[in-house]
Amino acid sequence: MKSFFEEEKAQSEWSSVYMLLILVIAAIALIAVIKPMFQQSQRIVKKTTPAASG
């Protein structure tokens, strides 16, 4: 009975590690997608700002 509880605890710890790993991968993927979009929007703003003010 004791080994059953220890095994269940180990599984929950591993599931936490897997969840953290998935979150890190998702964050990296989002950064990889959003950063180029943000840089492109900054270039567009720089191009349109003088025309809008002038």
C-alpha positions as CSV (number, residue, x, y, z in Angstrom):
1,M,0.0,0.0,0.0
2,K,2.8,2.4,0.8
3,S,4.5,1.8,-2.5
4,F,1.2,2.7,-4.3
5,F,1.1,6.1,-2.7
6,E,4.7,6.8,-3.5
7,E,4.2,5.8,-7.1
8,E,1.1,8.1,-7.4
9,K,3.1,11.0,-5.9
10,A,5.9,10.4,-8.4
11,Q,3.5,10.4,-11.3
12,S,2.0,13.7,-10.1
13,E,5.5,15.2,-9.9
14,W,6.3,14.0,-13.5
15,S,3.0,15.4,-14.8
16,S,3.9,18.8,-13.3
17,V,7.3,18.6,-15.0
18,Y,5.6,17.7,-18.3
19,M,3.1,20.6,-17.9
20,L,5.9,23.0,-17.2
21,L,7.8,21.8,-20.3
22,I,4.7,22.2,-22.5
23,L,4.2,25.7,-21.1
24,V,7.8,26.7,-21.9
25,I,7.6,25.3,-25.4
26,A,4.3,27.2,-25.9
27,A,5.8,30.4,-24.7
28,I,8.8,30.0,-27.0
29,A,6.5,29.3,-29.9
30,L,4.4,32.4,-29.2
31,I,7.5,34.6,-28.9
32,A,8.8,33.2,-32.2
33,V,5.5,34.2,-33.9
34,I,4.7,37.5,-32.1
35,K,8.2,39.1,-32.2
36,P,8.4,39.2,-36.0
37,M,4.9,40.6,-36.2
38,F,5.7,43.3,-33.6
39,Q,8.9,44.2,-35.5
40,Q,7.0,44.5,-38.8
41,S,4.4,46.7,-37.1
42,Q,7.1,49.0,-35.8
43,R,8.5,49.4,-39.3
44,I,5.0,50.2,-40.6
45,V,4.6,52.8,-37.9
46,K,7.9,54.4,-38.7
47,K,6.9,54.6,-42.4
48,T,3.5,56.1,-41.8
49,T,4.3,58.5,-38.9
50,P,5.9,61.3,-40.9
51,A,3.2,61.1,-43.6
52,A,0.5,61.4,-40.9
53,S,2.1,64.3,-39.2
54,G,3.0,66.2,-42.4
